[in-house]
Amino acid sequence: MIIEIEIETDGLGFSYDSRTPALEDVTFEVTARRIGIVGQNGSGKTTLLSIFMGFLKPDKGEVMINGLVPFKERDKLLKMFAPAFEKGHLPYGMKVRELVTLIGEIVGDEKDVEDLAGELGLLSFKDKKVYELSSGQGQLLWIFNALADRNRVPVLDEPFVHLDIHAYKRVARVLKERFDSYILTSHIPEDVELLTESVIVLEDGRVWWHGSLPEVESTYEVFVPAGAKVGLPKVLADFGNVVVCECPEELLESLMRDGSILGYKRAGVRLLYAKIRS
Amino acid sequence: MLRYVVRMYLKEIFTGSTYWIILGVLLWSEYFAASQFKGELALVEMLQFIAIPVYIFLVSTVFFTEDKVLTFELVMFRDWSTVAVGRLLSLFLSLTPFTVATVLIVGHYHAGTFMVPISVAVLLYSTTIILSTVIGGGSKLYVLSMGLLFMLPFSSLVLIQNQASLGNPVHGAMGYLTYLFAPVYGSYAVSSRILLVDSNLANWIVFGLSVFLGIGYPFIFKRREVHPGN
């Protein structure tokens, strides 16, 4: 299903305890098909998604998604969007295959839903009871629930956190192949860089930046071996194994050839993080 | 969509062996209390303080889900009202085996004196518990439901008995309130003249309040905030 997701917020504020703001004066407008929300732990990503999906009522400000006011029109919103939040233990005694069948019946296309379960790797543990699933398997089930209906836009909160590399690949592939529109949050820059086209950067409950990722010439994220000291010019930020620097590509090529660095890529979200830190 | 919601919840309630074991133990205990003891007090206490609260607690825990899990169900069934009505309907349907069996046991041994109080008590406790789930799941809900199901009826018993021992039967508004907390024991207390209320009116009040809570639940559920981050 191809739809443009239109999000409009104006002065949005929310607090869980009426003292510490979880979101403060969040104002932006985004129209895109694949939207990424990125931010460090505790930056307000889940809270923002919860408000977008009508689960929480903002204390202040306004929000509208595709013409709907989320908290007031939460039923309409659930028919258009399918959110999955970061893994919570599902307590159901039914088996995974029974849940897959149930969701297939609800969606009205059992074959397609069963195929999706296969593509995501759910069928390898279909005879396990839901409450017995590991955290990664449980996470897959949450994602499956959000992706089961092609007619709804998936909204995934930190979908890759508990997944191994193989499950990560399967989910990313299914997301790209089956859906033209989705919203994704992550604290991992690569997730949003690879899968989304429009990015919102949250920091301490505020929107720090939003738009398409800038392609800044000669600014790179350089991947260095653990513990290695690499002499890079104009280092903008050091994230441990990833260093953001302004340097010529030729230098990076030569460092890679002699094994001093593992690789490099044009700076994206980490450059924004670097600017936040500075 | 409602049938899928009800089917899922009923399956969750009825498929576990724990449910059938506890149901069996409770019904056996009721039968034992009704057939082996003289008078009605043993059966009344068994019903009011053990069988009814334990059973309602047993079937309600399916709905004691954390907010995050509730979002899973809302996304799956894609409709707030349907999930609320489905939860309520599933709870009522899950009460049927216990209520029918209990009413039959009690009717057989005590000529139906307690059939109405048992029915309204089950209705009141179940609607109260389902309504309390809107505060969210987890330990706070377990503590609250323990208080509602076990401690309130017991406080009613203590109040009625203490006052009776002082020669002051409980009456008036306080009498109806104590009846509300423990309708089965209240009914027994009325017949023993230690609680001076009109039991018909008291049963109607309990029934009316249950209907009010039951109707109110979907409305409150639809307007409640859900915290997926919790």
Interface residues (C-beta under 8 A of the other chain):
Chain A: Y16 T46 T47 L49 S50 M53 F55 L56 K57 R74 D75 L78 K79 A82 P83 A84 F85 G88 H89 L90 P91 Y92 G93 M94 E98 L102 I103 E105 I106 W142 N145 A146 R152 D157
Chain B: M1 Y4 R7 M8 K11 E12 T15 G16 T65 E66 D67 K68 V69 T71 F72 L74 V75 M76 F77 R78 D79 W80 S81 E225 V226 H227 P228 G229
